[in-house]
Amino acid sequence: LQPQTRMAYTSSFWWARRPVLPATIMRTMTASAFVVLGSVPHSAAAADSARANTCAIRHFVFGYGSLICPDSRAVTAPSLVGARALPCTVRGLERGWIARIDVPLPRWGAVGNVPRRLDGWTAVGVRPSPSGTTSGVLIEVDEEELGRFDAREAGYDRVPVRLEDIFPVEGHEYDDGEDVDHAVFSARGRGEARCIGDGGDNEDGKNGESKVEEECKEESLKVWVYVQRDRTPASPTHPIKQSYVDVILRGCLSVSESFARSFIKTTHGWWHEGEDINLEGDKDENHHTWVEDRHFPLYIRADSGYSNEMGHCLDRLLREHHPDAVEKRRKY
């Protein structure tokens, strides 16, 4: 044989005679890899894919800010246009204006003869809190859509939410499109969905088949939340943007007015004192943590038409719960 032919023949012969591990061992190895990789933010989706041969995995994102708004999330994932999201409450999380984003914004206004410029802005974020609860929506996504949201939420880590910490919204009337018996709610209390044969008295599962070989009849559920890496409150150089608030409240009002009120009441940090003190020791009268930018929206996914039409209604809701913060809001 020619050298090239001999090499191909030898390779083919080795492949045909290679040692093959039993299917049960191969699948056990895959499951072990899933357990290890699943603890790493953003890497868990890859581990989920490794397990796809044995369990179909349904991914859900818990949206607690702009992702509550259907139009806003459809900008990132057009395939979600018309898709329903499930209102829910997550226990153990507290929402606040604590996600600082460093993106220089256009110059605005002036104090005296000194021009002011925004070095960024502050979005909502969440932090662990044993007594905290955060309302939001569950959005079902596939792996491609999940990757799109990972890119959108730069500066955040995607981490898993325990199913037992997810509850229906108290007092919310779920309609036919919002199933209160949703798979996530049904799975609460028993942890992550399991494959049939993972438990019980029969060690080998049904019909004598091994547990790992038995076909998975129940889908595995994964719920994710994006948690910011830095926790810094709003400031004059990194304020809350009204155009961003409007998008969130639009999403909340698509659920109900009480849902919007819950967002306003349970979100912390609309105003804080800051450290703007002049030489005499008095507070700087120009200190603020919130800008009204409806006439010149700074948020990339802003809806100026909605803000201009509904701004007075949104301000009424905001004033009912945070009148002092609204009063100290500055025109951009």
C-alpha positions in Angstrom: 0.0 0.0 0.0 1.0 3.6 -0.6 1.9 5.5 2.6 -1.2 7.6 2.4 -3.4 4.6 1.8 -1.7 2.7 4.6 -2.3 5.6 7.0 -6.0 5.8 6.1 -6.4 2.0 6.4 -4.6 1.9 9.8 -6.8 4.8 11.1 -10.0 3.2 9.9 -8.9 -0.2 11.4 -8.1 1.5 14.8 -11.5 3.3 14.8 -13.4 0.1 14.1 -11.5 -1.7 16.9 -11.4 1.2 19.4 -12.6 0.4 23.0 -16.2 1.6 23.5 -17.3 2.6 27.0 -20.8 1.3 28.0 -23.6 3.7 27.4 -24.4 3.9 31.1 -20.8 5.0 31.9 -20.8 7.6 29.1 -24.1 9.1 30.3 -23.0 9.1 34.0 -19.9 11.0 32.9 -22.0 13.5 31.1 -24.2 14.0 34.1 -21.2 14.6 36.3 -19.9 17.2 33.9 -23.3 19.0 34.2 -23.1 19.1 38.0 -19.6 20.7 37.9 -20.2 23.2 35.1 -23.7 24.2 36.3 -22.2 26.2 39.2 -20.4 28.7 36.9 -22.3 31.8 35.8 -22.9 31.9 32.1 -21.3 28.5 31.7 -24.4 26.6 33.0 -26.1 26.8 29.6 -23.2 24.9 28.1 -23.5 22.3 30.8 -27.3 22.1 30.1 -26.5 21.4 26.5 -24.3 18.5 27.5 -27.3 16.9 29.3 -29.7 17.5 26.4 -29.5 13.8 25.3 -31.1 12.7 28.5 -33.4 15.6 29.6 -35.1 18.4 27.7 -34.3 21.6 29.6 -36.7 24.6 29.7 -35.0 27.9 30.4 -36.7 30.8 32.1 -35.3 34.3 32.8 -36.7 36.2 35.8 -37.1 39.8 34.6 -37.4 42.4 37.3 -36.6 45.7 35.4 -36.9 46.6 31.7 -37.4 42.9 30.8 -40.8 43.2 32.4 -41.8 45.2 29.3 -42.8 43.0 26.3 -41.6 45.6 23.8 -38.2 46.0 25.4 -37.4 42.3 25.6 -38.6 41.8 22.0 -36.0 44.3 20.9 -33.3 41.8 22.1 -35.2 38.7 21.1 -37.6 39.4 18.2 -38.8 35.8 18.4 -40.5 36.7 21.7 -42.9 39.1 20.1 -46.4 38.1 21.3 -45.0 35.6 23.9 -46.6 35.8 27.3 -44.6 36.2 30.5 -45.7 34.9 33.9 -45.9 37.4 36.8 -44.3 36.0 39.9 -42.5 36.9 43.1 -39.0 35.7 44.1 -38.2 35.4 47.7 -34.7 36.3 49.0 -33.9 39.1 46.6 -34.2 42.9 47.2 -34.4 45.3 44.2 -32.8 48.7 44.2 -31.1 51.4 42.1 -27.7 49.9 42.6 -26.4 48.8 39.2 -24.0 51.5 38.0 -23.2 51.6 34.3 -20.2 53.6 33.1 -21.2 54.9 29.7 -20.4 58.7 29.1 -23.6 60.5 28.0 -24.0 63.8 26.2 -23.2 67.0 28.0 -26.1 68.6 29.6 -27.0 71.9 31.4 -24.6 73.9 33.6 -24.2 74.9 37.2 -23.0 78.5 37.1 -20.5 78.6 34.3 -19.3 75.0 34.9 -20.7 72.5 32.4 -21.9 69.2 33.8 -21.7 65.8 32.1 -23.1 62.4 32.9 -20.4 59.7 33.2 -23.1 57.0 33.1 -26.3 56.0 34.7 -27.8 53.7 37.3 -30.1 50.8 36.5 -32.1 48.5 38.8 -30.3 45.5 40.3 -30.9 42.9 43.0 -29.0 41.7 46.0 -29.6 38.8 48.4 -31.8 39.6 51.3 -33.3 37.0 53.6 -36.4 39.1 54.2 -36.6 40.5 50.7 -39.1 39.8 47.9 -38.9 41.0 44.3 -41.8 41.0 41.8 -41.2 40.4 38.1 -42.0 38.0 35.3 -40.8 34.7 34.1 -39.8 34.6 30.4 -39.3 31.3 28.7 -36.4 31.3 26.2 -34.4 28.9 24.2 -30.6 28.7 24.2 -30.2 31.2 21.4 -32.5 33.7 23.1 -30.7 33.1 26.3 -27.4 34.1 24.7 -29.0 37.3 23.4 -30.0 38.3 26.9 -26.5 37.4 28.2 -25.1 39.9 25.7 -27.8 42.5 26.6 -27.1 42.2 30.3 -23.4 43.0 30.2 -22.1 43.8 33.6 -24.5 41.3 35.1 -23.9 37.6 35.9 -26.6 35.1 35.2 -27.2 32.9 38.2 -29.8 30.2 39.0 -32.9 30.8 41.1 -34.1 28.1 43.4 -37.6 26.9 42.3 -38.8 26.8 45.9 -38.2 30.6 46.1 -40.6 31.4 43.2 -44.3 32.1 44.0 -47.4 33.5 42.3 -48.1 37.2 42.8 -50.4 37.6 45.8 -53.7 39.0 44.8 -53.0 38.8 41.0 -55.8 37.3 38.9 -54.1 35.0 36.5 -56.0 34.7 33.2 -56.0 31.9 30.7 -52.7 33.0 29.2 -51.0 33.1 32.7 -51.4 29.6 34.1 -51.2 29.7 37.9 -50.4 25.9 37.6 -47.4 26.8 35.5 -44.6 24.2 35.5 -42.3 26.4 37.6 -44.9 26.9 40.3 -45.8 23.2 40.2 -42.1 22.3 40.6 -41.7 24.6 43.6 -41.0 22.6 46.8 -39.6 19.5 45.1 -36.5 21.2 43.7 -35.3 20.7 40.2 -37.4 18.4 38.0 -36.0 14.9 37.9 -35.9 12.1 35.3 -38.3 9.2 36.0 -36.3 6.4 37.7 -34.1 8.8 39.7 -35.8 7.7 42.9 -38.2 5.0 44.3 -37.8 1.5 45.6 -36.9 -0.1 42.3 -33.1 0.4 41.8 -33.3 -0.3 38.2 -36.4 1.7 37.3 -39.2 0.4 35.1 -38.9 -2.9 33.2 -35.5 -3.6 34.6 -33.8 -0.7 32.8 -31.0 1.2 34.6 -31.9 4.6 36.0 -29.5 6.5 33.8 -30.6 4.7 30.6 -34.3 5.2 31.2 -35.9 7.8 28.9 -36.5 11.2 30.7 -40.2 11.8 30.8 -40.1 15.0 32.7 -38.6 18.2 31.6 -35.9 19.9 33.7 -36.5 23.5 34.6 -33.9 26.2 34.9 -34.8 29.7 36.1 -32.1 32.4 35.8 -31.7 35.9 37.2 -29.2 38.6 36.2 -27.3 40.0 39.2 -25.1 43.0 38.8 -21.4 42.7 39.7 -21.2 46.1 41.3 -23.6 47.6 43.9 -23.3 51.4 43.8 -26.3 53.8 44.4 -27.3 56.5 42.0 -25.5 59.8 42.0 -25.4 63.1 40.1 -22.9 61.7 37.6 -24.7 58.3 37.4 -28.4 59.1 37.9 -31.6 57.2 37.3 -33.0 57.9 33.8 -36.7 58.6 33.6 -36.9 57.2 30.1 -35.7 53.9 31.6 -38.2 54.1 34.5 -41.0 54.7 32.0 -40.1 51.4 30.1 -40.2 49.4 33.3 -43.5 51.0 34.4 -45.0 50.4 31.0 -44.2 46.7 31.5 -45.6 46.7 35.0 -48.8 48.3 33.9 -49.3 45.7 31.2 -49.7 43.3 34.2 -51.7 45.5 36.5 -51.7 48.8 38.3 -51.1 47.1 41.6 -48.1 45.3 40.0 -46.7 48.8 39.1 -47.2 50.1 42.6 -45.4 47.1 44.0 -42.4 47.9 41.8 -42.3 51.5 43.0 -42.8 50.6 46.7 -40.3 47.7 46.9 -37.5 49.2 44.8 -35.0 51.0 47.0 -32.7 54.0 46.3 -34.9 56.5 44.4 -33.1 59.1 46.5 -30.2 59.2 48.9 -28.2 62.0 50.4 -24.9 61.4 48.7 -21.7 63.3 49.5 -22.2 66.6 47.7 -21.2 69.0 50.5 -19.9 72.5 49.8 -17.1 74.4 51.8 -19.6 75.7 54.3 -20.7 72.1 55.2 -24.2 72.5 53.6 -25.7 70.1 51.2 -25.2 71.0 47.5 -28.6 72.3 46.3 -27.8 70.7 42.9 -27.4 67.2 44.4 -29.7 64.8 42.7 -29.9 61.1 41.8 -32.6 61.2 39.1 -33.0 63.0 35.8 -36.1 63.7 33.8 -35.0 63.0 30.2 -38.3 62.4 28.4 -37.7 65.3 26.0 -34.2 63.9 25.1 -34.3 60.1 26.0 -31.0 58.7 27.1 -32.1 55.1 27.4 -31.2 53.1 24.3 -34.6 51.2 24.3 -36.7 54.2 25.3 -40.2 54.8 23.9 -40.5 58.5 23.6 -44.0 58.3 22.2 -45.3 56.4 25.3 -43.3 58.6 27.7 -44.8 61.8 26.2 -48.3 60.4 26.2 -48.3 58.7 29.6 -45.7 60.6 31.5 -48.2 62.5 33.6 -49.9 59.3 34.7 -46.6 57.7 35.5 -45.6 60.7 37.6 -48.8 60.5 39.5 -48.0 57.0 40.6 -44.4 57.9 41.4 -45.5 60.9 43.5 -47.9 58.8 45.5 -45.0 56.7 46.9 -41.9 58.8 46.5 -43.0 62.5 46.5 -39.7 63.9 47.8 -37.6 61.9 45.3 -39.8 63.1 42.4 -39.5 66.7 43.7 -35.7 66.5 43.7 -35.6 65.0 40.2 -33.7 67.3 37.8 -34.5 68.2 34.2 -31.9 66.8 31.8 
